[in-house]
Amino acid sequence: MLHLDPERLKVLLGQTVTYQGLSCWVIDILVDEPALVLRDCDDRRILQANQYGDAGDHQPRTLTVALLNTRGDGLNPDLPELAAFDLFV
């Protein structure tokens, strides 16, 4: 498995990436997984359930997406913009 540099990952915060045809902002980085938390740039809202599963408010759509491919030997191919960044140790 490749080793990502947590300090270099910080450059991704606020960047715009395309994930499965959706334009998204990187709003958080989960270093332990490693994954990105993305927010829909078009501000599409979804009905979000509360901790009990009951319908709550309409919130911006967010997605958690793995940084690495399924084998762990390269970047996630669904995030092509990541190739422009030097993220590895």
PDB file of N, CA, C and O in Angstrom:
ATOM      1  N   MET A   1       0.839  -1.184   0.000  1.00  0.00           N
ATOM      2  CA  MET A   1       0.000   0.000   0.000  1.00  0.00           C
ATOM      3  C   MET A   1       0.884   1.247   0.000  1.00  0.00           C
ATOM      4  O   MET A   1       1.922   1.286   0.661  1.00  0.00           O
ATOM      5  N   LEU A   2       0.469   2.234  -0.730  1.00  0.00           N
ATOM      6  CA  LEU A   2       1.197   3.501  -0.791  1.00  0.00           C
ATOM      7  C   LEU A   2       0.993   4.287   0.501  1.00  0.00           C
ATOM      8  O   LEU A   2      -0.029   4.141   1.172  1.00  0.00           O
ATOM      9  N   HIS A   3       1.966   5.114   0.840  1.00  0.00           N
ATOM     10  CA  HIS A   3       1.868   5.920   2.052  1.00  0.00           C
ATOM     11  C   HIS A   3       1.656   7.381   1.674  1.00  0.00           C
ATOM     12  O   HIS A   3       2.485   7.996   1.004  1.00  0.00           O
ATOM     13  N   LEU A   4       0.531   7.916   2.119  1.00  0.00           N
ATOM     14  CA  LEU A   4       0.204   9.311   1.862  1.00  0.00           C
ATOM     15  C   LEU A   4       0.787  10.179   2.966  1.00  0.00           C
ATOM     16  O   LEU A   4       0.813   9.777   4.129  1.00  0.00           O
ATOM     17  N   ASP A   5       1.250  11.357   2.609  1.00  0.00           N
ATOM     18  CA  ASP A   5       1.807  12.308   3.569  1.00  0.00           C
ATOM     19  C   ASP A   5       0.667  13.186   4.103  1.00  0.00           C
ATOM     20  O   ASP A   5       0.089  13.961   3.340  1.00  0.00           O
ATOM     21  N   PRO A   6       0.329  13.079   5.405  1.00  0.00           N
ATOM     22  CA  PRO A   6      -0.771  13.861   5.968  1.00  0.00           C
ATOM     23  C   PRO A   6      -0.604  15.369   5.770  1.00  0.00           C
ATOM     24  O   PRO A   6      -1.594  16.077   5.587  1.00  0.00           O
ATOM     25  N   GLU A   7       0.621  15.863   5.805  1.00  0.00           N
ATOM     26  CA  GLU A   7       0.854  17.300   5.607  1.00  0.00           C
ATOM     27  C   GLU A   7       0.565  17.712   4.165  1.00  0.00           C
ATOM     28  O   GLU A   7       0.015  18.787   3.923  1.00  0.00           O
ATOM     29  N   ARG A   8       0.929  16.873   3.225  1.00  0.00           N
ATOM     30  CA  ARG A   8       0.694  17.178   1.812  1.00  0.00           C
ATOM     31  C   ARG A   8      -0.793  17.093   1.460  1.00  0.00           C
ATOM     32  O   ARG A   8      -1.251  17.756   0.530  1.00  0.00           O
ATOM     33  N   LEU A   9      -1.546  16.276   2.207  1.00  0.00           N
ATOM     34  CA  LEU A   9      -2.976  16.144   1.950  1.00  0.00           C
ATOM     35  C   LEU A   9      -3.725  17.445   2.234  1.00  0.00           C
ATOM     36  O   LEU A   9      -4.775  17.697   1.643  1.00  0.00           O
ATOM     37  N   LYS A  10      -3.190  18.273   3.137  1.00  0.00           N
ATOM     38  CA  LYS A  10      -3.866  19.515   3.519  1.00  0.00           C
ATOM     39  C   LYS A  10      -4.069  20.457   2.339  1.00  0.00           C
ATOM     40  O   LYS A  10      -4.979  21.286   2.359  1.00  0.00           O
ATOM     41  N   VAL A  11      -3.234  20.339   1.316  1.00  0.00           N
ATOM     42  CA  VAL A  11      -3.365  21.190   0.131  1.00  0.00           C
ATOM     43  C   VAL A  11      -4.687  20.922  -0.610  1.00  0.00           C
ATOM     44  O   VAL A  11      -5.142  21.757  -1.392  1.00  0.00           O
ATOM     45  N   LEU A  12      -5.289  19.771  -0.364  1.00  0.00           N
ATOM     46  CA  LEU A  12      -6.542  19.419  -1.034  1.00  0.00           C
ATOM     47  C   LEU A  12      -7.753  20.165  -0.470  1.00  0.00           C
ATOM     48  O   LEU A  12      -8.763  20.313  -1.158  1.00  0.00           O
ATOM     49  N   LEU A  13      -7.660  20.631   0.772  1.00  0.00           N
ATOM     50  CA  LEU A  13      -8.796  21.325   1.382  1.00  0.00           C
ATOM     51  C   LEU A  13      -9.205  22.535   0.542  1.00  0.00           C
ATOM     52  O   LEU A  13      -8.375  23.371   0.187  1.00  0.00           O
ATOM     53  N   GLY A  14     -10.484  22.609   0.237  1.00  0.00           N
ATOM     54  CA  GLY A  14     -11.000  23.718  -0.552  1.00  0.00           C
ATOM     55  C   GLY A  14     -10.876  23.545  -2.058  1.00  0.00           C
ATOM     56  O   GLY A  14     -11.408  24.350  -2.822  1.00  0.00           O
ATOM     57  N   GLN A  15     -10.175  22.499  -2.490  1.00  0.00           N
ATOM     58  CA  GLN A  15     -10.019  22.248  -3.928  1.00  0.00           C
ATOM     59  C   GLN A  15     -11.339  21.729  -4.511  1.00  0.00           C
ATOM     60  O   GLN A  15     -12.150  21.133  -3.802  1.00  0.00           O
ATOM     61  N   THR A  16     -11.538  21.959  -5.785  1.00  0.00           N
ATOM     62  CA  THR A  16     -12.692  21.419  -6.499  1.00  0.00           C
ATOM     63  C   THR A  16     -12.247  20.176  -7.250  1.00  0.00           C
ATOM     64  O   THR A  16     -11.247  20.199  -7.967  1.00  0.00           O
ATOM     65  N   VAL A  17     -12.991  19.092  -7.083  1.00  0.00           N
ATOM     66  CA  VAL A  17     -12.704  17.840  -7.780  1.00  0.00           C
ATOM     67  C   VAL A  17     -13.994  17.334  -8.421  1.00  0.00           C
ATOM     68  O   VAL A  17     -15.094  17.733  -8.039  1.00  0.00           O
ATOM     69  N   THR A  18     -13.835  16.460  -9.387  1.00  0.00           N
ATOM     70  CA  THR A  18     -14.989  15.831 -10.021  1.00  0.00           C
ATOM     71  C   THR A  18     -15.045  14.385  -9.562  1.00  0.00           C
ATOM     72  O   THR A  18     -14.076  13.640  -9.709  1.00  0.00           O
ATOM     73  N   TYR A  19     -16.182  13.992  -9.005  1.00  0.00           N
ATOM     74  CA  TYR A  19     -16.373  12.613  -8.564  1.00  0.00           C
ATOM     75  C   TYR A  19     -17.624  12.074  -9.249  1.00  0.00           C
ATOM     76  O   TYR A  19     -18.731  12.553  -9.004  1.00  0.00           O
ATOM     77  N   GLN A  20     -17.443  11.092 -10.094  1.00  0.00           N
ATOM     78  CA  GLN A  20     -18.533  10.460 -10.838  1.00  0.00           C
ATOM     79  C   GLN A  20     -19.435  11.497 -11.505  1.00  0.00           C
ATOM     80  O   GLN A  20     -20.661  11.406 -11.442  1.00  0.00           O
ATOM     81  N   GLY A  21     -18.809  12.478 -12.140  1.00  0.00           N
ATOM     82  CA  GLY A  21     -19.538  13.492 -12.880  1.00  0.00           C
ATOM     83  C   GLY A  21     -20.075  14.638 -12.042  1.00  0.00           C
ATOM     84  O   GLY A  21     -20.667  15.571 -12.583  1.00  0.00           O
ATOM     85  N   LEU A  22     -19.881  14.587 -10.746  1.00  0.00           N
ATOM     86  CA  LEU A  22     -20.370  15.621  -9.835  1.00  0.00           C
ATOM     87  C   LEU A  22     -19.223  16.539  -9.453  1.00  0.00           C
ATOM     88  O   LEU A  22     -18.159  16.061  -9.059  1.00  0.00           O
ATOM     89  N   SER A  23     -19.411  17.823  -9.559  1.00  0.00           N
ATOM     90  CA  SER A  23     -18.396  18.789  -9.140  1.00  0.00           C
ATOM     91  C   SER A  23     -18.533  19.000  -7.637  1.00  0.00           C
ATOM     92  O   SER A  23     -19.611  19.330  -7.143  1.00  0.00           O
ATOM     93  N   CYS A  24     -17.417  18.806  -6.905  1.00  0.00           N
ATOM     94  CA  CYS A  24     -17.458  18.859  -5.438  1.00  0.00           C
ATOM     95  C   CYS A  24     -16.272  19.623  -4.873  1.00  0.00           C
ATOM     96  O   CYS A  24     -15.217  19.708  -5.502  1.00  0.00           O
ATOM     97  N   TRP A  25     -16.457  20.182  -3.673  1.00  0.00           N
ATOM     98  CA  TRP A  25     -15.368  20.785  -2.912  1.00  0.00           C
ATOM     99  C   TRP A  25     -14.870  19.769  -1.895  1.00  0.00           C
ATOM    100  O   TRP A  25     -15.656  18.992  -1.353  1.00  0.00           O
ATOM    101  N   VAL A  26     -13.575  19.772  -1.638  1.00  0.00           N
ATOM    102  CA  VAL A  26     -13.014  18.954  -0.572  1.00  0.00           C
ATOM    103  C   VAL A  26     -13.189  19.749   0.722  1.00  0.00           C
ATOM    104  O   VAL A  26     -12.604  20.822   0.876  1.00  0.00           O
ATOM    105  N   ILE A  27     -13.998  19.223   1.657  1.00  0.00           N
ATOM    106  CA  ILE A  27     -14.268  19.953   2.900  1.00  0.00           C
ATOM    107  C   ILE A  27     -13.575  19.334   4.113  1.00  0.00           C
ATOM    108  O   ILE A  27     -13.479  19.969   5.163  1.00  0.00           O
ATOM    109  N   ASP A  28     -13.093  18.100   3.974  1.00  0.00           N
ATOM    110  CA  ASP A  28     -12.381  17.470   5.092  1.00  0.00           C
ATOM    111  C   ASP A  28     -11.543  16.315   4.557  1.00  0.00           C
ATOM    112  O   ASP A  28     -11.800  15.784   3.476  1.00  0.00           O
ATOM    113  N   ILE A  29     -10.537  15.942   5.337  1.00  0.00           N
ATOM    114  CA  ILE A  29      -9.650  14.835   4.986  1.00  0.00           C
ATOM    115  C   ILE A  29      -9.628  13.860   6.150  1.00  0.00           C
ATOM    116  O   ILE A  29      -9.374  14.255   7.288  1.00  0.00           O
ATOM    117  N   LEU A  30      -9.889  12.609   5.879  1.00  0.00           N
ATOM    118  CA  LEU A  30      -9.822  11.561   6.892  1.00  0.00           C
ATOM    119  C   LEU A  30      -8.509  10.818   6.674  1.00  0.00           C
ATOM    120  O   LEU A  30      -8.410   9.959   5.798  1.00  0.00           O
ATOM    121  N   VAL A  31      -7.516  11.152   7.470  1.00  0.00           N
ATOM    122  CA  VAL A  31      -6.162  10.635   7.270  1.00  0.00           C
ATOM    123  C   VAL A  31      -6.079   9.144   7.574  1.00  0.00           C
ATOM    124  O   VAL A  31      -5.357   8.427   6.881  1.00  0.00           O
ATOM    125  N   ASP A  32      -6.786   8.657   8.576  1.00  0.00           N
ATOM    126  CA  ASP A  32      -6.680   7.260   8.981  1.00  0.00           C
ATOM    127  C   ASP A  32      -7.235   6.290   7.939  1.00  0.00           C
ATOM    128  O   ASP A  32      -6.754   5.161   7.841  1.00  0.00           O
ATOM    129  N   GLU A  33      -8.230   6.701   7.166  1.00  0.00           N
ATOM    130  CA  GLU A  33      -8.876   5.772   6.237  1.00  0.00           C
ATOM    131  C   GLU A  33      -8.093   5.499   4.975  1.00  0.00           C
ATOM    132  O   GLU A  33      -8.140   4.319   4.627  1.00  0.00           O
ATOM    133  N   PRO A  34      -7.434   6.247   4.257  1.00  0.00           N
ATOM    134  CA  PRO A  34      -7.527   7.677   3.957  1.00  0.00           C
ATOM    135  C   PRO A  34      -8.682   7.950   2.984  1.00  0.00           C
ATOM    136  O   PRO A  34      -8.940   7.180   2.059  1.00  0.00           O
ATOM    137  N   ALA A  35      -9.365   9.075   3.230  1.00  0.00           N
ATOM    138  CA  ALA A  35     -10.528   9.425   2.416  1.00  0.00           C
ATOM    139  C   ALA A  35     -10.725  10.933   2.412  1.00  0.00           C
ATOM    140  O   ALA A  35     -10.185  11.653   3.252  1.00  0.00           O
ATOM    141  N   LEU A  36     -11.507  11.387   1.451  1.00  0.00           N
ATOM    142  CA  LEU A  36     -11.887  12.791   1.359  1.00  0.00           C
ATOM    143  C   LEU A  36     -13.379  12.910   1.639  1.00  0.00           C
ATOM    144  O   LEU A  36     -14.165  12.044   1.254  1.00  0.00           O
ATOM    145  N   VAL A  37     -13.755  13.984   2.309  1.00  0.00           N
ATOM    146  CA  VAL A  37     -15.165  14.312   2.475  1.00  0.00           C
ATOM    147  C   VAL A  37     -15.452  15.429   1.475  1.00  0.00           C
ATOM    148  O   VAL A  37     -14.821  16.485   1.505  1.00  0.00           O
ATOM    149  N   LEU A  38     -16.412  15.176   0.593  1.00  0.00           N
ATOM    150  CA  LEU A  38     -16.732  16.095  -0.489  1.00  0.00           C
ATOM    151  C   LEU A  38     -18.127  16.679  -0.295  1.00  0.00           C
ATOM    152  O   LEU A  38     -19.030  16.018   0.221  1.00  0.00           O
ATOM    153  N   ARG A  39     -18.285  17.947  -0.725  1.00  0.00           N
ATOM    154  CA  ARG A  39     -19.593  18.610  -0.693  1.00  0.00           C
ATOM    155  C   ARG A  39     -19.957  19.014  -2.114  1.00  0.00           C
ATOM    156  O   ARG A  39     -19.135  19.576  -2.838  1.00  0.00           O
ATOM    157  N   ASP A  40     -21.166  18.730  -2.500  1.00  0.00           N
ATOM    158  CA  ASP A  40     -21.683  19.053  -3.822  1.00  0.00           C
ATOM    159  C   ASP A  40     -21.585  20.555  -4.078  1.00  0.00           C
ATOM    160  O   ASP A  40     -22.151  21.343  -3.321  1.00  0.00           O
ATOM    161  N   CYS A  41     -20.878  20.965  -5.132  1.00  0.00           N
ATOM    162  CA  CYS A  41     -20.726  22.382  -5.489  1.00  0.00           C
ATOM    163  C   CYS A  41     -22.043  23.017  -5.917  1.00  0.00           C
ATOM    164  O   CYS A  41     -22.229  24.222  -5.751  1.00  0.00           O
ATOM    165  N   ASP A  42     -22.950  22.230  -6.461  1.00  0.00           N
ATOM    166  CA  ASP A  42     -24.222  22.759  -6.943  1.00  0.00           C
ATOM    167  C   ASP A  42     -25.225  22.960  -5.808  1.00  0.00           C
ATOM    168  O   ASP A  42     -26.363  23.369  -6.036  1.00  0.00           O
ATOM    169  N   ASP A  43     -24.786  22.667  -4.588  1.00  0.00           N
ATOM    170  CA  ASP A  43     -25.606  22.866  -3.390  1.00  0.00           C
ATOM    171  C   ASP A  43     -26.935  22.112  -3.453  1.00  0.00           C
ATOM    172  O   ASP A  43     -27.952  22.576  -2.938  1.00  0.00           O
ATOM    173  N   ARG A  44     -26.907  20.941  -4.094  1.00  0.00           N
ATOM    174  CA  ARG A  44     -28.100  20.089  -4.061  1.00  0.00           C
ATOM    175  C   ARG A  44     -28.299  19.622  -2.640  1.00  0.00           C
ATOM    176  O   ARG A  44     -27.354  19.198  -1.975  1.00  0.00           O
ATOM    177  N   ARG A  45     -29.504  19.700  -2.187  1.00  0.00           N
ATOM    178  CA  ARG A  45     -29.777  19.329  -0.793  1.00  0.00           C
ATOM    179  C   ARG A  45     -30.541  18.013  -0.742  1.00  0.00           C
ATOM    180  O   ARG A  45     -31.372  17.712  -1.599  1.00  0.00           O
ATOM    181  N   ILE A  46     -30.232  17.248   0.288  1.00  0.00           N
ATOM    182  CA  ILE A  46     -30.915  15.977   0.504  1.00  0.00           C
ATOM    183  C   ILE A  46     -31.526  15.984   1.893  1.00  0.00           C
ATOM    184  O   ILE A  46     -31.073  16.716   2.772  1.00  0.00           O
ATOM    185  N   LEU A  47     -32.538  15.184   2.089  1.00  0.00           N
ATOM    186  CA  LEU A  47     -33.166  15.048   3.390  1.00  0.00           C
ATOM    187  C   LEU A  47     -32.271  14.159   4.235  1.00  0.00           C
ATOM    188  O   LEU A  47     -32.070  12.987   3.914  1.00  0.00           O
ATOM    189  N   GLN A  48     -31.734  14.713   5.315  1.00  0.00           N
ATOM    190  CA  GLN A  48     -30.796  13.971   6.133  1.00  0.00           C
ATOM    191  C   GLN A  48     -31.486  13.438   7.380  1.00  0.00           C
ATOM    192  O   GLN A  48     -32.204  14.164   8.069  1.00  0.00           O
ATOM    193  N   ALA A  49     -31.259  12.166   7.659  1.00  0.00           N
ATOM    194  CA  ALA A  49     -31.847  11.537   8.845  1.00  0.00           C
ATOM    195  C   ALA A  49     -31.047  11.920  10.084  1.00  0.00           C
ATOM    196  O   ALA A  49     -29.837  12.135  10.017  1.00  0.00           O
ATOM    197  N   ASN A  50     -31.743  12.001  11.216  1.00  0.00           N
ATOM    198  CA  ASN A  50     -31.047  12.265  12.475  1.00  0.00           C
ATOM    199  C   ASN A  50     -30.492  10.949  13.023  1.00  0.00           C
ATOM    200  O   ASN A  50     -30.567   9.916  12.357  1.00  0.00           O
ATOM    201  N   GLN A  51     -29.941  10.987  14.223  1.00  0.00           N
ATOM    202  CA  GLN A  51     -29.299   9.790  14.796  1.00  0.00           C
ATOM    203  C   GLN A  51     -30.277   8.644  15.052  1.00  0.00           C
ATOM    204  O   GLN A  51     -29.854   7.506  15.259  1.00  0.00           O
ATOM    205  N   TYR A  52     -31.585   8.933  15.040  1.00  0.00           N
ATOM    206  CA  TYR A  52     -32.592   7.895  15.263  1.00  0.00           C
ATOM    207  C   TYR A  52     -33.205   7.393  13.959  1.00  0.00           C
ATOM    208  O   TYR A  52     -34.074   6.521  13.971  1.00  0.00           O
ATOM    209  N   GLY A  53     -32.748   7.945  12.834  1.00  0.00           N
ATOM    210  CA  GLY A  53     -33.268   7.536  11.539  1.00  0.00           C
ATOM    211  C   GLY A  53     -34.484   8.315  11.091  1.00  0.00           C
ATOM    212  O   GLY A  53     -35.038   8.045  10.025  1.00  0.00           O
ATOM    213  N   ASP A  54     -34.906   9.281  11.894  1.00  0.00           N
ATOM    214  CA  ASP A  54     -36.050  10.107  11.529  1.00  0.00           C
ATOM    215  C   ASP A  54     -35.610  11.206  10.568  1.00  0.00           C
ATOM    216  O   ASP A  54     -34.472  11.673  10.608  1.00  0.00           O
ATOM    217  N   ALA A  55     -36.540  11.605   9.703  1.00  0.00           N
ATOM    218  CA  ALA A  55     -36.240  12.656   8.734  1.00  0.00           C
ATOM    219  C   ALA A  55     -35.906  13.953   9.455  1.00  0.00           C
ATOM    220  O   ALA A  55     -36.606  14.368  10.379  1.00  0.00           O
ATOM    221  N   GLY A  56     -34.845  14.571   9.024  1.00  0.00           N
ATOM    222  CA  GLY A  56     -34.416  15.833   9.617  1.00  0.00           C
ATOM    223  C   GLY A  56     -34.530  16.953   8.599  1.00  0.00           C
ATOM    224  O   GLY A  56     -35.481  16.995   7.818  1.00  0.00           O
ATOM    225  N   ASP A  57     -33.575  17.846   8.608  1.00  0.00           N
ATOM    226  CA  ASP A  57     -33.556  18.979   7.695  1.00  0.00           C
ATOM    227  C   ASP A  57     -32.922  18.609   6.367  1.00  0.00           C
ATOM    228  O   ASP A  57     -32.257  17.581   6.240  1.00  0.00           O
ATOM    229  N   HIS A  58     -33.141  19.469   5.380  1.00  0.00           N
ATOM    230  CA  HIS A  58     -32.455  19.335   4.099  1.00  0.00           C
ATOM    231  C   HIS A  58     -31.056  19.916   4.265  1.00  0.00           C
ATOM    232  O   HIS A  58     -30.902  21.081   4.632  1.00  0.00           O
ATOM    233  N   GLN A  59     -30.051  19.116   3.998  1.00  0.00           N
ATOM    234  CA  GLN A  59     -28.651  19.503   4.152  1.00  0.00           C
ATOM    235  C   GLN A  59     -27.928  19.354   2.814  1.00  0.00           C
ATOM    236  O   GLN A  59     -28.357  18.582   1.957  1.00  0.00           O
ATOM    237  N   PRO A  60     -26.824  20.096   2.635  1.00  0.00           N
ATOM    238  CA  PRO A  60     -26.033  19.899   1.412  1.00  0.00           C
ATOM    239  C   PRO A  60     -25.545  18.454   1.322  1.00  0.00           C
ATOM    240  O   PRO A  60     -25.203  17.833   2.329  1.00  0.00           O
ATOM    241  N   ARG A  61     -25.519  17.940   0.108  1.00  0.00           N
ATOM    242  CA  ARG A  61     -25.082  16.560  -0.113  1.00  0.00           C
ATOM    243  C   ARG A  61     -23.587  16.452   0.152  1.00  0.00           C
ATOM    244  O   ARG A  61     -22.804  17.235  -0.387  1.00  0.00           O
ATOM    245  N   THR A  62     -23.188  15.498   0.970  1.00  0.00           N
ATOM    246  CA  THR A  62     -21.776  15.216   1.219  1.00  0.00           C
ATOM    247  C   THR A  62     -21.500  13.745   0.922  1.00  0.00           C
ATOM    248  O   THR A  62     -22.373  12.887   1.053  1.00  0.00           O
ATOM    249  N   LEU A  63     -20.259  13.482   0.518  1.00  0.00           N
ATOM    250  CA  LEU A  63     -19.829  12.128   0.186  1.00  0.00           C
ATOM    251  C   LEU A  63     -18.468  11.875   0.818  1.00  0.00           C
ATOM    252  O   LEU A  63     -17.645  12.786   0.901  1.00  0.00           O
ATOM    253  N   THR A  64     -18.228  10.668   1.256  1.00  0.00           N
ATOM    254  CA  THR A  64     -16.911  10.264   1.729  1.00  0.00           C
ATOM    255  C   THR A  64     -16.347   9.297   0.695  1.00  0.00           C
ATOM    256  O   THR A  64     -16.939   8.256   0.410  1.00  0.00           O
ATOM    257  N   VAL A  65     -15.183   9.660   0.135  1.00  0.00           N
ATOM    258  CA  VAL A  65     -14.611   8.905  -0.980  1.00  0.00           C
ATOM    259  C   VAL A  65     -13.171   8.519  -0.655  1.00  0.00           C
ATOM    260  O   VAL A  65     -12.387   9.359  -0.213  1.00  0.00           O
ATOM    261  N   ALA A  66     -12.826   7.270  -0.870  1.00  0.00           N
ATOM    262  CA  ALA A  66     -11.468   6.781  -0.631  1.00  0.00           C
ATOM    263  C   ALA A  66     -10.468   7.500  -1.529  1.00  0.00           C
ATOM    264  O   ALA A  66     -10.757   7.771  -2.694  1.00  0.00           O
ATOM    265  N   LEU A  67      -9.293   7.808  -0.988  1.00  0.00           N
ATOM    266  CA  LEU A  67      -8.226   8.443  -1.771  1.00  0.00           C
ATOM    267  C   LEU A  67      -7.504   7.440  -2.666  1.00  0.00           C
ATOM    268  O   LEU A  67      -7.040   7.789  -3.752  1.00  0.00           O
ATOM    269  N   LEU A  68      -7.412   6.199  -2.206  1.00  0.00           N
ATOM    270  CA  LEU A  68      -6.671   5.179  -2.951  1.00  0.00           C
ATOM    271  C   LEU A  68      -7.624   4.228  -3.670  1.00  0.00           C
ATOM    272  O   LEU A  68      -8.791   4.096  -3.301  1.00  0.00           O
ATOM    273  N   ASN A  69      -7.105   3.573  -4.701  1.00  0.00           N
ATOM    274  CA  ASN A  69      -7.906   2.584  -5.417  1.00  0.00           C
ATOM    275  C   ASN A  69      -8.112   1.352  -4.529  1.00  0.00           C
ATOM    276  O   ASN A  69      -7.557   1.284  -3.432  1.00  0.00           O
ATOM    277  N   THR A  70      -8.888   0.398  -4.984  1.00  0.00           N
ATOM    278  CA  THR A  70      -9.236  -0.764  -4.162  1.00  0.00           C
ATOM    279  C   THR A  70      -8.030  -1.625  -3.791  1.00  0.00           C
ATOM    280  O   THR A  70      -8.033  -2.271  -2.743  1.00  0.00           O
ATOM    281  N   ARG A  71      -6.991  -1.640  -4.644  1.00  0.00           N
ATOM    282  CA  ARG A  71      -5.780  -2.415  -4.334  1.00  0.00           C
ATOM    283  C   ARG A  71      -4.831  -1.655  -3.411  1.00  0.00           C
ATOM    284  O   ARG A  71      -3.928  -2.252  -2.825  1.00  0.00           O
ATOM    285  N   GLY A  72      -5.027  -0.350  -3.278  1.00  0.00           N
ATOM    286  CA  GLY A  72      -4.161   0.455  -2.421  1.00  0.00           C
ATOM    287  C   GLY A  72      -2.822   0.784  -3.041  1.00  0.00           C
ATOM    288  O   GLY A  72      -1.899   1.207  -2.345  1.00  0.00           O
ATOM    289  N   ASP A  73      -2.709   0.592  -4.352  1.00  0.00           N
ATOM    290  CA  ASP A  73      -1.421   0.843  -5.005  1.00  0.00           C
ATOM    291  C   ASP A  73      -1.443   2.061  -5.932  1.00  0.00           C
ATOM    292  O   ASP A  73      -0.517   2.261  -6.719  1.00  0.00           O
ATOM    293  N   GLY A  74      -2.492   2.866  -5.839  1.00  0.00           N
ATOM    294  CA  GLY A  74      -2.605   4.072  -6.664  1.00  0.00           C
ATOM    295  C   GLY A  74      -3.759   4.932  -6.193  1.00  0.00           C
ATOM    296  O   GLY A  74      -4.528   4.536  -5.318  1.00  0.00           O
ATOM    297  N   LEU A  75      -3.873   6.100  -6.775  1.00  0.00           N
ATOM    298  CA  LEU A  75      -4.958   7.002  -6.420  1.00  0.00           C
ATOM    299  C   LEU A  75      -6.289   6.506  -6.982  1.00  0.00           C
ATOM    300  O   LEU A  75      -6.322   5.774  -7.971  1.00  0.00           O
ATOM    301  N   ASN A  76      -7.367   6.907  -6.351  1.00  0.00           N
ATOM    302  CA  ASN A  76      -8.707   6.546  -6.785  1.00  0.00           C
ATOM    303  C   ASN A  76      -8.942   7.072  -8.202  1.00  0.00           C
ATOM    304  O   ASN A  76      -8.845   8.279  -8.426  1.00  0.00           O
ATOM    305  N   PRO A  77      -9.249   6.193  -9.166  1.00  0.00           N
ATOM    306  CA  PRO A  77      -9.451   6.634 -10.540  1.00  0.00           C
ATOM    307  C   PRO A  77     -10.700   7.503 -10.717  1.00  0.00           C
ATOM    308  O   PRO A  77     -10.840   8.170 -11.742  1.00  0.00           O
ATOM    309  N   ASP A  78     -11.602   7.506  -9.743  1.00  0.00           N
ATOM    310  CA  ASP A  78     -12.802   8.336  -9.806  1.00  0.00           C
ATOM    311  C   ASP A  78     -12.519   9.792  -9.438  1.00  0.00           C
ATOM    312  O   ASP A  78     -13.409  10.639  -9.518  1.00  0.00           O
ATOM    313  N   LEU A  79     -11.277  10.083  -9.032  1.00  0.00           N
ATOM    314  CA  LEU A  79     -10.862  11.442  -8.675  1.00  0.00           C
ATOM    315  C   LEU A  79      -9.644  11.820  -9.520  1.00  0.00           C
ATOM    316  O   LEU A  79      -8.535  11.905  -8.992  1.00  0.00           O
ATOM    317  N   PRO A  80      -9.832  12.046 -10.820  1.00  0.00           N
ATOM    318  CA  PRO A  80      -8.694  12.250 -11.720  1.00  0.00           C
ATOM    319  C   PRO A  80      -7.836  13.469 -11.388  1.00  0.00           C
ATOM    320  O   PRO A  80      -6.645  13.472 -11.700  1.00  0.00           O
ATOM    321  N   GLU A  81      -8.404  14.504 -10.763  1.00  0.00           N
ATOM    322  CA  GLU A  81      -7.646  15.714 -10.442  1.00  0.00           C
ATOM    323  C   GLU A  81      -6.529  15.460  -9.422  1.00  0.00           C
ATOM    324  O   GLU A  81      -5.588  16.247  -9.328  1.00  0.00           O
ATOM    325  N   LEU A  82      -6.631  14.372  -8.666  1.00  0.00           N
ATOM    326  CA  LEU A  82      -5.612  14.088  -7.642  1.00  0.00           C
ATOM    327  C   LEU A  82      -4.239  13.810  -8.247  1.00  0.00           C
ATOM    328  O   LEU A  82      -3.221  13.978  -7.574  1.00  0.00           O
ATOM    329  N   ALA A  83      -4.202  13.394  -9.485  1.00  0.00           N
ATOM    330  CA  ALA A  83      -2.935  13.074 -10.139  1.00  0.00           C
ATOM    331  C   ALA A  83      -2.021  14.309 -10.238  1.00  0.00           C
ATOM    332  O   ALA A  83      -0.805  14.168 -10.370  1.00  0.00           O
ATOM    333  N   ALA A  84      -2.592  15.494 -10.175  1.00  0.00           N
ATOM    334  CA  ALA A  84      -1.804  16.730 -10.290  1.00  0.00           C
ATOM    335  C   ALA A  84      -1.103  17.096  -8.983  1.00  0.00           C
ATOM    336  O   ALA A  84      -0.288  18.018  -8.968  1.00  0.00           O
ATOM    337  N   PHE A  85      -1.395  16.406  -7.899  1.00  0.00           N
ATOM    338  CA  PHE A  85      -0.816  16.722  -6.596  1.00  0.00           C
ATOM    339  C   PHE A  85       0.209  15.667  -6.181  1.00  0.00           C
ATOM    340  O   PHE A  85       0.040  14.482  -6.470  1.00  0.00           O
ATOM    341  N   ASP A  86       1.263  16.099  -5.509  1.00  0.00           N
ATOM    342  CA  ASP A  86       2.277  15.203  -4.953  1.00  0.00           C
ATOM    343  C   ASP A  86       1.860  14.880  -3.520  1.00  0.00           C
ATOM    344  O   ASP A  86       2.127  15.664  -2.609  1.00  0.00           O
ATOM    345  N   LEU A  87       1.207  13.735  -3.312  1.00  0.00           N
ATOM    346  CA  LEU A  87       0.616  13.411  -2.012  1.00  0.00           C
ATOM    347  C   LEU A  87       1.338  12.298  -1.253  1.00  0.00           C
ATOM    348  O   LEU A  87       0.973  11.992  -0.118  1.00  0.00           O
ATOM    349  N   PHE A  88       2.347  11.697  -1.857  1.00  0.00           N
ATOM    350  CA  PHE A  88       2.979  10.524  -1.250  1.00  0.00           C
ATOM    351  C   PHE A  88       4.276  10.875  -0.533  1.00  0.00           C
ATOM    352  O   PHE A  88       4.948  11.854  -0.855  1.00  0.00           O
ATOM    353  N   VAL A  89       4.604  10.032   0.459  1.00  0.00           N
ATOM    354  CA  VAL A  89       5.846  10.188   1.227  1.00  0.00           C
ATOM    355  C   VAL A  89       7.002   9.800   0.349  1.00  0.00           C
ATOM    356  O   VAL A  89       8.153   9.852   0.784  1.00  0.00           O
TER     357      VAL A  89
END
